């Protein structure tokens, strides 16, 4: 705990590479505290990464998320901001409302393209590749966006783009390009969103 720092909960379902980046970046600051990493998957790599970095972990079920138990713990622990990083469950409307403008999601495409239910990870890259082959796109990227009641429909906070090559790119190379963008941009932009949103919410 870092005194009066902004308390952040990270929710993740997967390997947690970007969760680790955010934890490491926050550890270098006095004004952001990653309070815990939560996941709906007990075997999620994000939990192992959090443990290795000394950040508390919490495993919860879909039922606990939908019943409000997750929201109650977030409030009990004084969480100011939620970072969704590869979190695959839909966030209940009451939790979205409670953290309006203070819940940020990372999506591996240039939203609104290639978003929505079921569009995550390699599924996104495969869809982008198919569109590339059909002449429908010439670039992809990442989007950090504010969470609303529907998948991937909230306003964008930040986007980064990368060009695609119809002759050489595959779903795997597209994935590599997106991961490079995440490595370069996710942690600094997430920290910017955390500090800006909490500052705005506390302004009279």
C-alpha positions as CSV (number, residue, x, y, z in Angstrom):
1,X,0.0,0.0,0.0
2,X,1.3,3.4,-1.0
3,X,-0.4,5.8,1.3
4,X,-2.9,7.9,-0.6
5,X,-2.1,6.3,-4.0
6,X,-4.9,5.5,-6.5
7,X,-5.9,1.9,-5.7
8,X,-6.3,-0.2,-8.9
9,X,-7.7,-3.7,-9.3
10,X,-6.5,-5.6,-12.4
11,X,-8.9,-8.3,-13.8
12,X,-7.5,-10.8,-16.2
13,X,-8.4,-14.2,-17.6
14,X,-5.2,-15.1,-19.5
15,X,-1.5,-15.2,-19.4
16,X,-1.2,-11.7,-17.9
17,X,1.7,-10.2,-19.9
18,X,0.2,-6.8,-19.9
19,X,-1.0,-7.1,-16.3
20,X,2.6,-7.7,-15.4
21,X,3.7,-4.6,-17.4
22,X,1.2,-2.5,-15.5
23,X,2.2,-3.9,-12.2
24,X,5.9,-3.2,-12.9
25,X,5.2,0.3,-14.2
26,X,3.0,1.2,-11.2
27,X,5.7,-0.1,-8.8
28,X,8.0,2.6,-9.9
29,X,5.5,5.3,-8.9
30,X,4.2,6.6,-5.6
31,X,0.7,7.6,-6.8
32,X,-0.6,4.3,-8.2
33,X,-1.1,1.1,-6.1
34,X,-2.0,-2.2,-7.8
35,X,-4.1,-3.6,-4.9
36,X,-4.7,-7.0,-6.4
37,X,-5.1,-9.1,-9.5
38,X,-8.4,-10.9,-9.8
39,X,-9.3,-13.7,-12.3
40,X,-12.1,-16.0,-13.1
41,X,-9.6,-18.7,-14.0
42,X,-7.6,-20.3,-11.2
43,X,-4.8,-21.4,-13.7
44,X,-4.5,-17.9,-15.3
45,X,-0.9,-16.9,-15.8
46,X,-1.9,-13.4,-14.6
47,X,-2.2,-14.8,-11.1
48,X,1.2,-16.4,-11.2
49,X,2.8,-13.3,-12.4
50,X,1.1,-11.2,-9.7
51,X,2.3,-13.7,-7.0
52,X,5.9,-13.5,-8.3
53,X,5.7,-9.7,-8.0
54,X,4.2,-9.7,-4.5
55,X,0.7,-8.5,-5.6
56,X,-2.3,-10.2,-3.9
57,X,-4.4,-12.5,-6.0
58,X,-8.1,-13.3,-5.9
59,X,-10.0,-16.0,-7.9
60,X,-13.7,-15.5,-8.3
61,X,-16.4,-17.2,-10.2
62,X,-18.8,-15.9,-12.9
63,X,-21.6,-16.3,-10.3
64,X,-19.7,-14.1,-7.8
65,X,-19.2,-11.5,-10.5
66,X,-22.9,-11.5,-11.5
67,X,-24.2,-11.6,-7.9
68,X,-22.4,-8.5,-6.9
69,X,-19.8,-10.2,-4.6
70,X,-16.9,-8.9,-6.8
71,X,-18.4,-5.4,-6.6
72,X,-18.7,-5.6,-2.9
73,X,-15.1,-6.6,-2.4
74,X,-13.9,-3.8,-4.7
75,X,-15.8,-1.3,-2.6
76,X,-14.6,-2.8,0.7
77,X,-11.0,-2.5,-0.4
78,X,-11.5,1.1,-1.6
79,X,-10.7,0.4,-5.2
80,X,-10.6,3.6,-7.3
81,X,-10.0,2.1,-10.8
82,X,-10.4,-1.2,-12.6
83,X,-8.1,-2.3,-15.4
84,X,-9.4,-5.1,-17.6
85,X,-6.5,-6.9,-19.4
86,X,-7.6,-9.9,-21.3
87,X,-10.7,-10.4,-19.0
88,X,-13.2,-12.5,-20.9
89,X,-16.3,-12.2,-18.8
90,X,-18.9,-9.5,-19.5
91,X,-18.9,-7.0,-16.7
92,X,-22.4,-6.6,-15.0
93,X,-24.2,-3.3,-15.6
94,X,-24.2,-2.4,-11.9
95,X,-20.4,-2.7,-11.7
96,X,-20.0,-0.7,-14.9
97,X,-22.2,2.0,-13.5
98,X,-20.3,2.1,-10.2
99,X,-17.0,2.6,-12.0
100,X,-18.2,4.8,-14.9
101,X,-15.2,6.4,-16.5
102,X,-12.9,4.5,-14.2
103,X,-12.8,1.1,-15.9
104,X,-10.5,0.6,-18.8
105,X,-10.2,-2.4,-21.2
106,X,-7.5,-3.3,-23.6
107,X,-8.6,-4.7,-27.0
108,X,-6.3,-6.1,-29.8
109,X,-7.8,-4.2,-32.7
110,X,-8.8,-0.7,-33.8
111,X,-12.3,-0.6,-32.4
112,X,-15.0,-0.4,-33.5
113,X,-13.6,-2.9,-36.1
114,X,-13.3,-6.5,-34.9
115,X,-14.9,-6.1,-31.5
116,X,-17.9,-7.5,-29.8
117,X,-18.8,-10.8,-28.1
118,X,-16.4,-13.6,-28.8
119,X,-13.8,-11.3,-30.3
120,X,-10.6,-11.7,-28.4
121,X,-7.0,-12.9,-28.8
122,X,-6.3,-15.0,-31.8
123,X,-9.9,-14.8,-33.0
124,X,-9.4,-11.1,-33.6
125,X,-6.1,-11.6,-35.5
126,X,-7.7,-14.3,-37.7
127,X,-10.5,-12.0,-38.5
128,X,-8.2,-9.1,-39.3
129,X,-6.1,-11.4,-41.6
130,X,-9.2,-12.6,-43.4
131,X,-10.3,-8.9,-44.0
132,X,-6.7,-8.1,-45.1
133,X,-6.9,-10.8,-47.8
134,X,-10.2,-9.5,-49.0
135,X,-8.8,-5.9,-49.2
136,X,-11.0,-4.7,-46.4
137,X,-8.2,-3.4,-44.1
138,X,-4.6,-2.3,-44.4
139,X,-3.8,-1.8,-40.7
140,X,-4.6,-3.0,-37.3
141,X,-3.7,-1.9,-33.8
142,X,-4.8,-1.7,-30.2
143,X,-7.5,0.2,-28.4
144,X,-7.8,1.2,-24.8
145,X,-11.4,2.1,-24.2
146,X,-13.7,2.9,-21.4
147,X,-16.0,0.0,-20.4
148,X,-19.7,0.2,-21.0
149,X,-22.6,-2.3,-20.7
150,X,-21.8,-3.9,-24.1
151,X,-18.7,-5.6,-25.3
152,X,-16.1,-3.2,-26.8
153,X,-18.6,-0.3,-27.4
154,X,-17.2,2.2,-24.9
155,X,-15.4,5.4,-26.2
156,X,-11.7,5.0,-27.0
157,X,-9.1,6.5,-24.7
158,X,-6.1,5.6,-26.8
159,X,-5.3,3.8,-30.1
160,X,-2.0,2.8,-31.7
161,X,-1.8,1.6,-35.3
162,X,0.5,-0.6,-37.4
163,X,0.5,-1.3,-41.1
164,X,-0.2,-4.7,-42.6
165,X,1.2,-6.4,-45.7
166,X,-1.3,-8.5,-47.7
167,X,1.6,-10.5,-49.2
168,X,3.5,-11.4,-46.0
169,X,1.3,-11.0,-43.0
170,X,-0.4,-14.1,-41.4
171,X,-2.5,-14.3,-38.2
172,X,0.7,-15.0,-36.3
173,X,2.6,-12.0,-37.6
174,X,-0.4,-9.8,-37.0
175,X,-0.4,-11.1,-33.4
176,X,3.3,-10.2,-33.1
177,X,2.7,-6.7,-34.4
178,X,-0.1,-6.2,-31.9
179,X,2.0,-7.5,-29.0
180,X,4.7,-5.1,-30.0
181,X,2.2,-2.2,-29.7
182,X,1.0,-3.5,-26.4
183,X,4.6,-3.6,-25.1
184,X,5.3,-0.1,-26.2
185,X,2.0,1.6,-25.2
186,X,-0.2,-0.3,-22.7
187,X,1.4,0.4,-19.4
188,X,2.1,4.2,-19.9
189,X,-1.3,4.8,-21.4
190,X,-3.1,2.8,-18.7
191,X,-1.3,4.8,-16.0
192,X,-2.3,8.0,-17.8
193,X,-5.9,6.9,-17.9
194,X,-5.8,5.9,-14.2
195,X,-4.5,9.3,-13.0
196,X,-6.6,11.4,-15.4
197,X,-9.9,9.7,-14.6
198,X,-9.4,9.6,-10.9
199,X,-8.4,13.3,-10.9
200,X,-11.5,14.2,-12.9
201,X,-13.8,12.2,-10.7
202,X,-12.5,14.0,-7.6
203,X,-12.9,17.5,-9.1
204,X,-15.9,19.3,-7.5
